[in-house]
């Protein structure tokens, strides 16, 4: 990952740390690679925007062939809809209270909107929210494939489709999230198989209830390489656009595919075997554990052993040089999604660190 | 903590979840209590704004008698300076590269500004940044009292004061942060004693080098109750304004003093012994561990056992009722500082949930 040092060198003096640096050429390669993979397997790509929260990156994904986007909450969907994204799957069991009911109705009027459902109460609440026009809202039934998170048992997908139809909503298919595929490299393929089995059962259940599952939607970056079963129509990966150390450890991305790092400055060096970086939880989030650390300096064995909010404790391996106060280093995060939302804008450059643009993190701060 | 449920009941229908709810009357009590404690012990209060990032709350602190504020980075300081705060201690070893040099110089012209230093290179860099007017910048020497983070050995404080004077800066005193006082209840008093010892040594070292330490500044909410030694002139607590479960576990605050919770909705309930809340790491950060969990529902034994970004896995204790989908619950965070910066504004009410105001989180997103 010395290429990250190279990109950083080009930027020195032009940035303030901590800063989220994105290599636009690597991002484009990641986007193109995912589209090519999907095309080879007859899958549509519907990337999850929670990872980048950035309409500029969303536009690159659509331009490369994505069929639309996936969002995680109403606000996120609204930001992208306002920016012209007209095909949005809100892959979340939204409970339409407060202002969400009216906002969902408004979104459904201006955008091709699909919302996830996993229980009858939410189906009723969404139908109520749509007032006299429930047929404007497509719903996608969420089933659990082993992540034990949200999602109905796959065999009950048809019942939920029926409940939706009775209320005038339009059930278009099923989705799931193989979250248990992130626990280790061997877990990826197993979770993908669970995902396939769950989706097959759910589709069968839909058919038995008199509905057609036109949409059979699968997640995630760690499992996508194994998510090529015939039953699946679309994939919703998010993290692939940047990559991170968790995905590299899982084998879901390579070092060269990592497109985001946080530029950090050494600010203190009194404690032996350690220096302090200005990158803490307020920049990186708290993703990791004492074994793997909380982020690493690219191209070195230096690992962030501990984080306070504005201080990163960089453990220096034996024999390693001791970077002087004022040195700027590239910190690669374990999990990239929490990093992006800590910043107002991404500092966008290329592998050589020559270009410098700023892309707003448009949908940061939108959680409801 | 049934009072949090009471406040929440008043707000139902008027808020979208996840939402950060602040009880303004409890905040005021916390502010007043800290001032009264400080007054009893002849201490000045200089609260750390990183916890609330909110100029409205900063104003309440100044109105109650705080001598100024503490900030953690240049951007944070600028936001508060622009809002009229004219006495700011940037208690951080800032490295003045990029735009920071000019911004520090500008701040020093318009505000009474102090900056932390812990090494000679940074002292030189700050003096360079101040151009022809280094005497406009007061510096406070940071010493380590056992947190093993930033800070010089206390006996070297005088050397750093001398280095600052030689460059024309104005060394006004010393500060430290007893971070090792947060590891457990018994650690609080021990860390406070370490803090006192370090500050006494540092003050002595200043005097021996021909400087006077007018400012002897101590931190933190967990240790402040024990930070009453004669040598200390000011305290820099941050978390006391809201409280949180970590501080309650340490004995540094009580249940009744907790003034912030996150309103969360139950969105899924398929897995036995668990429901899913719409409060994940993007709302709470990731603060906790599998033993204590990652947040708790006030007034119940329900604990968030696991967090994904938009999903909170609420473990239901045996025999506990199973809240239906659509139920809104108050989630108390383990560590309050990471929560606030996930939101654009705080939803401010009172113990009864009657009033509803919105206070912008003005300095969110400012890290550099």
Contacts between the chains, C-beta under 8 A, distances in Angstrom:
chain1	res1	chain2	res2	distance
A	13	B	97	7.0
A	13	B	98	6.6
A	14	B	98	7.1
A	15	B	98	5.7
A	16	B	74	7.8
A	16	B	97	7.5
A	16	B	98	4.0
A	16	B	99	5.5
A	16	B	100	5.9
A	16	B	368	3.8
A	17	B	97	7.6
A	17	B	98	7.3
A	17	B	368	5.9
A	18	B	367	5.5
A	18	B	368	6.1
A	19	B	368	6.5
A	50	B	282	7.7
A	50	B	309	6.3
A	50	B	310	7.3
A	72	B	309	7.1
A	72	B	310	4.7
A	73	B	278	7.8
A	73	B	310	6.5
A	74	B	16	7.8
A	92	B	267	7.6
A	92	B	278	8.0
A	92	B	310	6.3
A	93	B	267	4.6
A	93	B	268	5.2
A	93	B	276	7.7
A	94	B	267	7.3
A	95	B	265	4.9
A	95	B	266	7.7
A	95	B	267	5.3
A	95	B	278	7.3
A	95	B	325	6.6
A	95	B	326	5.3
A	97	B	12	8.0
A	97	B	13	7.0
A	97	B	16	7.5
A	97	B	17	7.6
A	97	B	265	6.7
A	97	B	326	6.8
A	97	B	328	7.6
A	98	B	13	6.6
A	98	B	14	7.0
A	98	B	15	5.6
A	98	B	16	4.0
A	98	B	17	7.3
A	99	B	16	5.5
A	100	B	16	5.9
A	118	B	268	5.4
A	118	B	270	6.7
A	119	B	268	6.7
A	119	B	269	7.0
A	119	B	270	7.5
A	119	B	325	5.4
A	121	B	324	7.0
A	121	B	325	4.8
A	121	B	326	6.2
A	122	B	267	7.5
A	122	B	325	6.1
A	122	B	326	7.8
A	125	B	326	6.9
A	144	B	270	6.4
A	144	B	271	7.6
A	148	B	271	5.1
A	148	B	274	7.6
A	149	B	268	7.5
A	149	B	271	7.7
A	149	B	276	6.2
A	149	B	308	6.8
A	149	B	311	5.5
A	149	B	313	7.0
A	150	B	267	6.7
A	150	B	268	3.7
A	150	B	270	7.2
A	150	B	276	5.1
A	150	B	311	6.4
A	151	B	268	7.3
A	151	B	270	6.6
A	152	B	270	5.8
A	153	B	270	7.0
A	179	B	308	6.6
A	265	B	95	4.9
A	265	B	97	6.8
A	266	B	95	7.7
A	267	B	92	7.6
A	267	B	93	4.6
A	267	B	94	7.3
A	267	B	95	5.3
A	267	B	122	7.5
A	267	B	150	6.7
A	268	B	93	5.2
A	268	B	118	5.4
A	268	B	119	6.6
A	268	B	149	7.5
A	268	B	150	3.7
A	268	B	151	7.3
A	269	B	119	7.0
A	270	B	118	6.8
A	270	B	119	7.5
A	270	B	144	6.4
A	270	B	150	7.2
A	270	B	151	6.7
A	270	B	152	5.9
A	270	B	153	7.0
A	271	B	144	7.6
A	271	B	148	5.1
A	271	B	149	7.7
A	274	B	148	7.6
A	276	B	93	7.7
A	276	B	149	6.3
A	276	B	150	5.1
A	278	B	73	7.7
A	278	B	92	8.0
A	278	B	95	7.3
A	278	B	368	7.9
A	281	B	285	6.9
A	281	B	338	6.0
A	282	B	50	7.7
A	282	B	338	7.3
A	282	B	341	6.5
A	282	B	367	5.9
A	283	B	367	5.7
A	285	B	281	6.9
A	285	B	285	6.6
A	285	B	286	6.4
A	285	B	338	7.9
A	286	B	285	6.4
A	286	B	286	4.5
A	286	B	287	6.6
A	286	B	338	7.5
A	287	B	286	6.6
A	308	B	149	6.8
A	308	B	179	6.7
A	309	B	50	6.3
A	309	B	72	7.1
A	309	B	337	5.9
A	309	B	338	7.4
A	310	B	50	7.4
A	310	B	72	4.7
A	310	B	73	6.4
A	310	B	92	6.2
A	310	B	367	7.8
A	311	B	149	5.5
A	311	B	150	6.4
A	313	B	149	7.0
A	324	B	121	7.0
A	325	B	95	6.6
A	325	B	119	5.4
A	325	B	121	4.8
A	325	B	122	6.1
A	326	B	95	5.3
A	326	B	97	6.8
A	326	B	121	6.2
A	326	B	122	7.8
A	326	B	125	6.9
A	328	B	97	7.6
A	337	B	309	5.9
A	338	B	281	6.0
A	338	B	282	7.3
A	338	B	285	7.9
A	338	B	286	7.5
A	338	B	309	7.4
A	341	B	282	6.5
A	341	B	342	7.3
A	342	B	341	7.3
A	342	B	365	7.5
A	342	B	367	6.8
A	343	B	365	6.7
A	343	B	367	7.2
A	344	B	365	4.5
A	364	B	365	7.6
A	365	B	342	7.5
A	365	B	343	6.7
A	365	B	344	4.5
A	365	B	364	7.6
A	367	B	18	5.5
A	367	B	282	5.9
A	367	B	283	5.7
A	367	B	310	7.8
A	367	B	342	6.8
A	367	B	343	7.2
A	368	B	16	3.8
A	368	B	17	5.9
A	368	B	18	6.1
A	368	B	19	6.5
A	368	B	278	7.9
